[in-house]
Amino acid sequence: MMAMGAVFAFLFGVVINGEAQEVGVHIKEYGNSGKLSFAPVTNAAYYRVEWSSSAQGPWSGSWEAFHCIVPTNNADVVLHVPHFYRVTAVLKGYLDRPQVIDPVPNVDADKLQLVPRGSNTCHAMTQVNLEPIISDVPFTLDYDLWMGQYEVTYAFYSYVYTSQTSRAYSMNPGYRGGAYPLNPSVTADDHPVTCVNWYDALKFCNKLSELAGLAPVYYCGTEVFTSGEPKADSIVTFDLADGFRLPTQVEWEYCARGGLQGKLYPWGDALDRTYANCFYNVGHTTPAGAYPKGIAGGIGGLWDLADVELYDMGGNVYEHLWDRTGDAVVYRCGLSASCHFNTSSYALKCSERMFTGETYKEVYVGFRVCRSSR
């Protein structure tokens, strides 16, 4: 016997920081053929259809519960099938607002810098027969990009890790900086977070977005990515979202160069230990931003004069990036790990990359976040 579907037409709103993010939509018709129609909403960026077996929820946009139903003995199978539907409109003003959100007062690591637009020759790494291939890529930044001024610190990561959100997130707790062997006496909360993998970085971005009242970027299927470690290619981005995310490898290199053309390092061609935490300077991570002479573009450069200061684009820790190649993910080299794992100068170059598995985490790998408005 076929059960008739019902329609739950209602009005509701979600408001964060005094601004409406989502509004309920009036459903006009739901027919026996499954046709559902609803009235348009002014200034809607997109609509989301969700279902429930009860008018009180919970609401879902996923059909995973019906993909694999396992029988239990010979008993009847009882399911709570879709019976009520609701439609939500997410407003354009919410997605397009350009201002930088500062969700955690007094924590430096969440500060973002609006990057000057322009063009530069960057590089992208791909994987061919398990061998890395790095190619020149002309890149033009023609959209607003806010890059994290610092690598995410352990203090900031812990704040987000322990905060409560509407969704439950499962992430590694991370570690306060890095030394080899591990030595808590030489690391601190203001060092970059380490011992987090690529999945942790994506979940952190999504959770931070929720805390800031922004739309999460990363999805697994139709659900916001909050837990688990699925195949990397099953994680997709929601391009209309204005939340926090990892930079791509060309975005990261464009920012690392700081407006300089054809230079080896973020500050120029001179290899100087006073510009970055590298080559066994101290043998462990240092506080985020501890080497101001090594800012992207150099002291007195065009970006410095424009008050754009990006720290540790060379030195301190490796940084996870969004890019995937083959069955691996890319992270920027552009530094010398925790100054003791890698002693060769190539690792500080803006053009260098490495790739590894998605679950890889170490005491010399961290990340920074960015946001964009296209």
KOLDO-766476 format. One line per field, with one value per residue (C-alpha): residue in three letters; x, y, z. Coordinates in steps of 0.001 Angstrom, whole numbers, plus 500000, padded with zeros to 6 digits. Layout:
N
residuo <- c(Ala,...) .
px <- c(X,...) .
py <- c(Y,...) .
pz <- c(Z,...) .
This chain:
374
residuo <- c(Met,Met,Ala,Met,Gly,Ala,Val,Phe,Ala,Phe,Leu,Phe,Gly,Val,Val,Ile,Asn,Gly,Glu,Ala,Gln,Glu,Val,Gly,Val,His,Ile,Lys,Glu,Tyr,Gly,Asn,Ser,Gly,Lys,Leu,Ser,Phe,Ala,Pro,Val,Thr,Asn,Ala,Ala,Tyr,Tyr,Arg,Val,Glu,Trp,Ser,Ser,Ser,Ala,Gln,Gly,Pro,Trp,Ser,Gly,Ser,Trp,Glu,Ala,Phe,His,Cys,Ile,Val,Pro,Thr,Asn,Asn,Ala,Asp,Val,Val,Leu,His,Val,Pro,His,Phe,Tyr,Arg,Val,Thr,Ala,Val,Leu,Lys,Gly,Tyr,Leu,Asp,Arg,Pro,Gln,Val,Ile,Asp,Pro,Val,Pro,Asn,Val,Asp,Ala,Asp,Lys,Leu,Gln,Leu,Val,Pro,Arg,Gly,Ser,Asn,Thr,Cys,His,Ala,Met,Thr,Gln,Val,Asn,Leu,Glu,Pro,Ile,Ile,Ser,Asp,Val,Pro,Phe,Thr,Leu,Asp,Tyr,Asp,Leu,Trp,Met,Gly,Gln,Tyr,Glu,Val,Thr,Tyr,Ala,Phe,Tyr,Ser,Tyr,Val,Tyr,Thr,Ser,Gln,Thr,Ser,Arg,Ala,Tyr,Ser,Met,Asn,Pro,Gly,Tyr,Arg,Gly,Gly,Ala,Tyr,Pro,Leu,Asn,Pro,Ser,Val,Thr,Ala,Asp,Asp,His,Pro,Val,Thr,Cys,Val,Asn,Trp,Tyr,Asp,Ala,Leu,Lys,Phe,Cys,Asn,Lys,Leu,Ser,Glu,Leu,Ala,Gly,Leu,Ala,Pro,Val,Tyr,Tyr,Cys,Gly,Thr,Glu,Val,Phe,Thr,Ser,Gly,Glu,Pro,Lys,Ala,Asp,Ser,Ile,Val,Thr,Phe,Asp,Leu,Ala,Asp,Gly,Phe,Arg,Leu,Pro,Thr,Gln,Val,Glu,Trp,Glu,Tyr,Cys,Ala,Arg,Gly,Gly,Leu,Gln,Gly,Lys,Leu,Tyr,Pro,Trp,Gly,Asp,Ala,Leu,Asp,Arg,Thr,Tyr,Ala,Asn,Cys,Phe,Tyr,Asn,Val,Gly,His,Thr,Thr,Pro,Ala,Gly,Ala,Tyr,Pro,Lys,Gly,Ile,Ala,Gly,Gly,Ile,Gly,Gly,Leu,Trp,Asp,Leu,Ala,Asp,Val,Glu,Leu,Tyr,Asp,Met,Gly,Gly,Asn,Val,Tyr,Glu,His,Leu,Trp,Asp,Arg,Thr,Gly,Asp,Ala,Val,Val,Tyr,Arg,Cys,Gly,Leu,Ser,Ala,Ser,Cys,His,Phe,Asn,Thr,Ser,Ser,Tyr,Ala,Leu,Lys,Cys,Ser,Glu,Arg,Met,Phe,Thr,Gly,Glu,Thr,Tyr,Lys,Glu,Val,Tyr,Val,Gly,Phe,Arg,Val,Cys,Arg,Ser,Ser,Arg) .
px <- c(500000,501324,501069,500167,502880,502032,503387,504593,504302,505532,507519,510607,513854,517469,519161,522840,524598,521376,521168,518691,520470,517576,513821,511065,509323,505582,504893,501966,501403,502472,500620,500178,502760,505416,505373,506276,505955,506697,506611,509902,511647,513121,516928,517264,520680,519465,516806,517178,514537,514483,512194,511054,508712,507289,506105,508358,511502,514333,514883,517293,518515,520084,518639,521487,519193,517469,520566,521292,518554,519732,517009,516759,515792,512405,510670,508833,510994,509762,510970,510197,509850,509615,506161,506648,508702,510042,511834,514359,515711,519271,519517,522039,522956,524095,526349,527756,528590,532262,533250,535740,534257,536278,534533,537071,538238,541838,543017,545455,545342,541862,542856,542474,544095,542377,544912,545631,544357,546828,548683,551751,553368,552606,553030,550788,551736,550136,550928,551900,552715,553202,555784,555206,555157,555319,554242,554138,550627,549859,547419,545237,543430,540275,538097,538216,540467,541112,544132,544927,547612,549049,549124,546294,547634,546961,545075,542735,542295,541480,538920,537086,537619,535924,533150,529594,527804,524489,526321,528572,532127,534695,538303,541737,542576,545882,549160,550714,553454,556157,559607,561402,561404,558255,559173,556290,558732,559697,556232,553255,549644,550679,552630,550936,548665,550207,549291,546135,545432,543730,540292,540764,541615,538432,536258,537903,537018,533388,533048,534673,532255,529307,530688,531063,527595,528918,527969,530198,532219,532908,530305,530315,527464,524585,525639,528034,531314,531625,533066,534813,537601,535997,537829,539173,537274,533970,534532,533133,532968,529830,531025,528344,529392,531237,532772,536360,538362,541867,543646,544383,548033,548024,546213,548730,551731,550253,550017,553444,555043,553457,553535,557167,557773,560096,561731,562743,561401,558518,560887,563183,566228,568441,568582,568688,567914,566607,563719,562172,562178,564338,567598,567677,567370,565778,564950,561201,558222,558005,555036,553003,554447,557756,559783,558390,561308,560025,556566,555241,556693,559341,559680,558992,557445,554215,552076,553796,553137,549490,549406,549068,551318,551270,553600,555367,554701,558220,559242,557626,555262,554119,550534,547718,546145,542827,544261,544160,546145,545623,545060,546931,546519,548943,550538,552754,556419,557485,559171,561510,559109,559908,563428,564914,563175,564333,567661,567703,567006,564584,561911,561667,560936,557488,557245,557812,555059,554742,551934,550871,547860,544792,545221,548869,549586,552888,554457,555593,552315,549625,547471,546053,542574,541159,537833,536739,533881,533565) .
py <- c(500000,503456,506155,509666,512232,515305,518817,520872,524505,526976,530117,530318,532211,531718,534874,535192,538433,540330,539230,536814,533894,531646,532044,529504,529170,528776,525456,525913,522375,518781,516415,512650,512565,513914,517394,520042,523760,526736,530513,532288,534367,537762,537834,534047,532658,529067,526794,523690,520913,518702,515918,514283,511525,513959,517548,518227,516955,516150,517321,515768,516338,512894,509564,507492,505738,503965,502992,499759,498266,495156,492633,491581,487913,487462,490379,493063,495940,499249,502517,506156,507342,510890,512258,515944,518379,521840,524338,526899,529899,531032,534736,536343,539082,536449,534738,537838,540027,540916,541877,539734,538030,538061,535284,534843,538074,538286,535320,536502,533384,534095,537457,537608,539969,541157,540252,542745,541596,541004,538380,536244,533057,530313,526547,523515,519963,516917,513250,511079,507406,508295,510926,514626,516983,520733,523034,526799,528225,531866,532986,536064,536924,538653,538042,539040,536707,536993,534951,533997,536333,533522,529755,528494,528328,525594,528096,529004,525398,524321,527112,525880,522207,522619,525014,523790,524055,522813,519947,517446,517446,514672,515950,515136,517389,518532,519330,522569,523095,520574,519340,516108,514253,515728,518179,520126,522451,524149,524522,526643,527500,530315,527909,526499,523544,520286,516590,517350,515767,517079,515958,517748,520976,520762,520049,522920,525267,524119,524374,527804,528885,527827,529662,532798,532560,531699,528969,525851,525125,521386,518693,514915,514069,516347,516749,519237,517418,516945,513509,510472,510132,509153,509013,512461,512722,512322,515711,518535,522301,524400,527287,529748,529373,532267,530248,529457,527035,525889,527852,526176,525723,528599,530904,530051,530685,533936,535118,533754,535824,538994,540747,539825,538353,535388,535377,532204,532993,535082,537971,537722,535678,535997,532942,534330,532454,535624,535670,532302,529477,527078,525111,524135,527757,526637,522979,523345,525449,529076,531356,532279,535443,535337,536233,539597,540162,537237,538597,537887,540446,541546,544541,547694,545728,546705,544495,545719,549303,548337,546958,543364,541264,537474,535667,532281,531811,530417,528566,527056,524283,522717,523673,521512,522782,521948,520419,516692,514759,511087,509391,512031,515574,518462,520527,523499,523004,526643,526223,524043,522141,522655,523714,520350,517905,519451,521228,521854,525327,524057,523587,527312,528118,529444,526974,523782,521272,517844,515318,512667,510694,512468,510967,512031,514087,515021,517452,519639,519899,522517,524825,528318,529346,531759,533055,534343,536155,535524) .
pz <- c(500000,499115,501751,500711,501430,503439,503268,506180,505126,507716,508351,510528,510660,511709,512942,513954,514846,514153,510502,508976,507363,506415,506105,505738,502386,501783,500073,497687,496458,496945,494613,494378,491580,493941,492446,495035,494325,496533,496329,495540,498183,497349,497554,497859,496941,496913,498429,500575,500712,503799,504956,508180,509343,511910,511755,514754,513004,513104,509534,507067,503529,503273,502120,503530,506010,503106,501105,502966,505137,506965,507949,511611,511955,510255,511929,509998,508867,510262,508727,509378,505803,504456,505149,505829,503793,504415,502186,503400,501509,502265,501516,499166,501599,504066,501527,499878,502845,502508,506042,507938,510984,514217,516176,518956,520615,521780,519730,517063,514900,513556,512060,508305,505837,502664,499989,497175,493802,490993,488964,489560,488305,490784,490743,491059,491905,490348,490730,487764,488427,492100,491139,491921,488955,489668,486842,486336,486657,485774,488467,488652,491863,490653,493719,497377,499348,503072,504150,507721,509025,511140,511178,513390,516924,519437,521620,518775,517646,521209,521540,518455,519360,522745,521641,521268,517913,516564,514877,516650,515305,515658,515389,516710,519682,518174,519908,521121,518545,517803,518755,518060,520296,521851,524581,526164,527915,524629,523096,524122,523311,520970,518745,515613,516271,515009,514907,512927,509570,506449,507636,510969,509134,507030,510069,511949,509075,509099,512875,512919,510208,512355,515377,513244,511737,508271,505813,506072,502925,503092,502512,502379,500049,501021,504648,506228,506836,510597,511280,509860,507316,503999,500680,499898,496614,498479,500159,498045,498440,498445,496302,497432,501063,502687,505514,506391,504276,503406,500675,497371,496488,493983,496420,499112,496835,495515,499121,500078,497324,498669,495318,494543,491085,490527,493970,495771,499221,500589,501372,498309,497240,500331,502582,506112,509337,510953,508471,509357,511869,509871,509756,513414,514546,517797,517122,517671,516644,517702,518451,515373,513847,515742,512610,511372,508985,506908,506103,502615,500220,502684,505001,503015,500140,498389,500606,503772,502705,502210,505795,504602,506814,506451,508843,508653,504953,505171,508313,511416,510185,506968,506075,504772,501537,499889,496718,496045,493471,492771,496087,498090,499345,498899,501598,501084,501705,501635,504992,506911,509112,512769,511867,512630,510305,507062,506676,502916,501534,498868,501525,502136,498491,497629,494744,496714,497504,499032,499042,501503,502704,504045,507512,507830,510939,512525,514994,512088,510118,510770,508631,508177,507047,504505,503217,499830,498146,494429) .
